[in-house]
Amino acid sequence: MTFLDVEARQRALIGAWLGLWSDELITPMGPSHSIGYQLGSHFGIPHGICSCLTLAGTVAIQAKYLPDTEVKQLGSLLPFVTKITPHEDIGGPREQALKVSEAIAKLIADLDLTSTLHDFQVPMS
């Protein structure tokens, strides 16, 4: 196993954690996990592929709409999913959290796991 394999695995594990991060007022599971459960059970999409379809977008939405304290926690993951160090000035917590979303999307693309809902015949209405 190479360093890149370990780094990719680390990034994937952090992404999986983000998908399980829940808001108990909305759902006992994280939003990405809940959406993936619905997609997988109704349209036969494998669980890991559901995460690839939903996680980056879900994190981007969370970055925009979560309360500041939760966004700060989300943004604090940035050094773990990118090569950005904690001391680099890249904006406030919301910008950092959006960078986490971008890093997840890049990981999915780098692993050649991009797909669309259309690929699984999910209707758009």
N, C-alpha and C positions, 0 to 999 in steps of 0.2 A: 504494500500500500504506500503510495507516495504522499508527500505533504499536501499536494493539491487535492487528493482523495479525502484526506482527513479534514482539510479546510472546507471542502464541499459538504462533507457529512455534518460538520459542525454547523454550517450555515443552514442546512436542511433541518437539523434538529431545533435550532432556534426558530426557524419558520414554523415548524410544527407546533412549538410551544405557543407562538403567537396565535395560531388557529384555535387553540384550546382556551385562550384567555377569555374569560366570560364576564359578562355583566349580568349578575344574578337577577336584575330587574327585567331583563329581556329574555334570557335563555340560560339554562344551566351549563350549556356548552358555549364555546366561543362562536362568534358569528360565522367565521369561515367554515368551522366544523359543522355548524347547523345547516348552512347552505349546501355544503358538500353531502351531508346526509340525505337531504331532499333530492339533490341531483342524482346521487348514486342509486338510491332506492327506486326512484321512478324511471330513470333512463339507463340504468345498467352501467354507469360510469364507475370505474375502479376508484377506490377511496383516495389513493395517492394522486391520481389524475384530477380528481375533484379539488384537491388542495392546490394543484398547479393552476387550475382554472380560477380559483376564487381568492387565494391568500393575498397576493399582491394588491388586488383591488380592494379587498376588505381592509387591509392595513392602511391604504391610502384614505379610505373613507374614515377610518378611526382617527387618523392623523388630523383630519379636518374637523371632526365633530365631537371627539371625546373631551371630557373636562381636562383642564390644564395639567393636573397632577398625573393623570393616566397617560396623557400625551408625553409628558416628560419621561415616564418610565419606558414608554415605547421608543422614544428617541434615544434613550440610554443604551439601547441594543446596537446602535450604529457601529461602534468599534468592533463588535463581534461578527457583523455580517459584511463589513467592508474593510478596506485597509486604512480608513480614516481613523486617526488617533483621537482620544478623548480631548486633547488640548487644541485641536484645530478649530478655527472659528468658521462654522458653516451655517450660521443662522441660529434661530431660536428652536425650541423643542418641536414645534410643528414642522419646520423645515427639516429637522433631523429625522422625525418620524416618517416624513415623505421619502427621505433618502433610504430609510429601511425598506419601504415599499418598492422603491426602484431596485434596491439590491436583491430583493426576493425575485422580482421579475427578471433580473439579469441572470440569477442563478438558474431559474427555470429555463431560460433561453440557452444558457451555457450547457446545460445538461440535455438539451434538445428534447425537452418535455412540453413544449408549447403545443397547445391545441385550442380548439374553440368549441363553443356549445353546438355550433352547426355540425362539427365533425361527429357529434353523437346524436344527431337528429333531434336536438332540443328545440321545440317550437319557440318562436320569438314573441308569441302572443299568449 
